[in-house]
Amino acid sequence: MSIYKIPLPLNILEAARERITWTLNTLPRVVSHFLAAKTLV
């Protein structure tokens, strides 16, 4: 991992959408896991 940041022409949302699109178009199967936590008040 580099200590230097390289600016990219994408924002976080666009980059995430590109990665998701690439994953769904490239891999035959995709398994996803979401963890939702409840906040007790």
Phi, psi and omega per residue, in radians:
M1 nan 2.362 -3.119
S2 -1.556 2.629 3.073
I3 -1.516 -0.123 -3.122
Y4 -1.699 2.420 3.088
K5 -1.670 2.350 3.096
I6 -1.931 1.996 -3.124
P7 -1.142 2.405 3.114
L8 -1.950 2.707 -3.123
P9 -1.367 0.128 -3.109
L10 -1.967 2.644 2.972
N11 -1.587 3.076 -3.051
I12 -1.070 -0.743 -3.113
L13 -1.127 -0.788 3.134
E14 -1.117 -0.723 3.127
A15 -1.123 -0.726 3.114
A16 -1.114 -0.740 3.118
R17 -1.102 -0.686 3.096
E18 -1.106 -0.761 3.141
R19 -1.137 -0.722 3.129
I20 -1.140 -0.775 3.123
T21 -1.064 -0.798 3.123
W22 -1.049 -0.776 -3.117
T23 -1.070 -0.837 -3.095
L24 -1.203 -0.542 3.139
N25 -1.449 -0.377 -3.019
T26 -1.747 -0.749 -3.038
L27 -1.624 2.456 -3.116
P28 -1.232 -0.515 3.125
R29 -2.403 2.506 3.103
V30 -2.325 2.213 3.080
V31 -1.948 2.293 -3.085
S32 -2.224 2.588 3.131
H33 -2.327 2.245 3.104
F34 -2.091 2.356 3.115
L35 -2.020 2.094 3.115
A36 -1.959 2.244 -3.133
A37 -1.856 2.467 3.076
K38 -1.673 2.442 3.086
T39 -1.703 2.170 3.113
L40 -1.579 2.262 -3.131
V41 -1.964 nan nan
